[in-house]
Amino acid sequence: MYALEVKNLSKNFNGIKAVDDASFIVPEGSVFGLIGRNGAGKTTTIRMMMNIYVPDSGEVILRGTKIGQEFKDKVGYLPEERGLYKKMKVMDTLLFLAELKGKTGKAVERKALNYLKRFDLAERKNSKIEDLSKGNQQKIQFIAAILHDPEFLIFDEPFAGLDPINTDLLKDIILEKKEEGKVIIFSTHLMDFAEKLSDHIAMIDHGKIILQGSLSEIKSEFAQRNVTLEAVGDLSFLDSEAFVEKVENFGNTVAIKVKEASQTQDLLKLLIQNDVKVNKFAANEISLHEIFVTVAGKDANNVK
Amino acid sequence: MLNRRTITIIKRELKVRLFSRTFIIMTLLIPVFMFGILGLQTFLFHYSDTENAFLIVASESQMILDNVQSELLGAPKNKDGNIEFMFEKMNKEKVTIRLNNIRSDILEEKITGLIFIPGEALKNKKVEYYSKNPNNNVLLNKIRPPINQVLTDMYFVGRQLSGEELEFAKNNVDFNGFRISSDKEIKEEGIGNTILSFLFTFLLYMSLIFTGQMTMTSVIEEKSNKIVEVLLSSVSSRELMTGKIIGTAITALVQMAIWLSPLIILISTTWFVLPPEFTLKLSMWHLLFFMLNYFIALITFLGLFATVGSIFDNPQDAQSGIWPIMMLIIIPFFIAIGMQTNPENQIARIASFVPFASLIIMPARITLVDIPLMQLILSIAINIAVMIFIFILAGKIYRVGILITGKKPKWSEVVKWFRYNY
């Protein structure tokens, strides 16, 4: 059984399809990346998974049963647009948000204090939120998301607007929670982060899921006929070569796709014959970005 | 509806609202403000600037002049200013000449005015007053009774009437109000209940507007703070709205109970005795009705204010959205105030069953006249029905509104939100 199963979700806003028949699965214990450019439908999908939006059609299945209010108690959620009550004190904020999830008492308070100590904020527990720096407010937000020890962590664009220190902190939290066997779902338009952190992904574009599955499987499937090349010299002769299917120039690197997996050796020979200085020739390697471009098409180049 | 999550929201609202400095300040400030407005109005109404009033009293009859002189100078001095008089015997033509001579003095306010009492006045009581400001009622109200007294006395002199008979003739009819109610006993009515109905109306008006604005601001704050999405990851929008409204309503009820506590002490103990003209006909049932009605009013109006808050991202834009709601409070307020001269007028009767208006008018009416129980039940039933309707409606707009930021939505868009499947 999967931890979470998203089945045929659709959502319209004023006749515009924000999410169009989206289906994907999140296995137990996975770090799951929902990837797509801005406006692709990531936040809408996540809000439907959180039961904040009611889908027009489709459903979200949690370990075999349809999600409802009880799912919210099991989730730690970090929305894309972060915010807290400005006038509320740090500890009061944490305890209030934990109480909404059904966790009360001394144990939660101790735990909150431990997290505050770990994040260097213990002495600020009685400060008002508005008196903290933006970076520290973000830390409070992370703590609030994990304080009730949720089974699922759902982070919407978690790295947007974070300074490097908080970025590392958040990565640590994600890895730590993964070790504990929790399910982590995050959305991002940053392919780099997604590639480094996630083991399962779904790519969303124009509201549609265009690719999904285990990252390693996807990569090996796409990499077989792919070569990543770093080279100096004129590569225009490749365009007329029959066994070359596609050439994409990314500036520093060039991605070349051949028709058959066995033809990568022919490609290397050809490059040397044509006096191209090869600095790096990597067969069977492909970045998530390249995969995204391949799947989403040319206009996807603006995604980093 | 009142589940664990809603109760957590209510608890937070109470912590922020009830146990806050603002609560104490507002609880003290609103009565001060209310009596301040009343006091200011009374002060402005009675404010007189007659300190240096200087009047020429003229008549062609020496007898009138003498009598007026002794009456005016014999009158007790007014606290707030002295009026000086000069008495001159002259006829109408001389008055015209005299006025020409003193025109500049009158314009410069060295002389306040000239009162001419013609001999004819003994028959028709018509007196002429020449002044830069002939409509100074404060001054005239002071001068009128003594002159009236003199003219009346002189009219009856020689008609063989005793002083007692004269007194009787001069007296106005004095109505003593007795209220017939379902009680067996008929009680003499004081002005206590009129004051009370004013008090009820004013408190309702002020506190609905204050708590309403407060709720609206706090919804806008949650929206612009972006905390709303964090909250929605734990609670549903309905639980959030319910919790907020109930939390604020409890706070407002506690506040009202504090304001009404002197009344509760007054009717339930014998510690204080009111002078008979202020006697109150008030029972615990009145107060209970008032509180129940207030609770319904709070839920109804806070629902509306919260909805407006959810539609807009900032208080400036929201101002354009609250005027229709303000009208629903202000118009009934004026009807209720106007009703105090005749609580059984047709508008008041009808308005006390009209949704929204009923919430403000009925409490004032029950203090002034006996309302049959069935009518009270009917008004409560109407108001509860409206409350439920508004609550459902508010919930539908609220759940969409709180997640929409950016440009100010058009009303036509808001109407579409009803149909959204959020």
Interface residues (C-beta under 8 A of the other chain):
Chain A: N14 R47 M50 N51 I52 Y53 V54 D56 Q69 K72 D73 V75 Y77 P79 E81 R82 G83 L84 Y85 K86 K87 M88 D92 F96 L97 E99 L100 K101 G102 Q141 A144 I154
Chain B: R4 R5 T8 I9 K11 R12 K15 V16 E221 E222 N225 K226 I227 V228 E229 V230 L231 L232 S233 S234 V235 S236 L403 K416 N421 Y422
